[in-house]
Amino acid sequence: MIKTIGYYFFAFVFYICRLLPIKENRIFCIMTHDDGESGNVMLLIKELEKLNMGFYFNRITGKDVESVKKFGNMVNFFLVKPYQMARAKTILMDNVFMPLAYIRVRKDVKVVQLWHGT
């Protein structure tokens, strides 16, 4: 029950922030399964950074999720992260991210699920 309320609150903040324009060079990375240097999303980030195209990366990691479970860093998770996600042109994921089930991204936003992409 508490998780569901959290998912709805994350989505609520996301929808408010979705009223703001998309930042074309922003990529939001969901790395809840593997946020290590050899994780799927991190390897893609490194390759995109090599292209030097001015991408700006925001991230949610497993540590962010764990800190919320322990009632720490809630402002970052429930206010900052939905804002960053709502403004991103691309969302990269390494695994499921339950708050995303409560959200509809804009038509021009690309969501890429990498699971075993590398």
Order of alpha helices (4+ residues) and beta strands (2+ residues): alpha-beta-alpha-beta-alpha-alpha-beta-beta
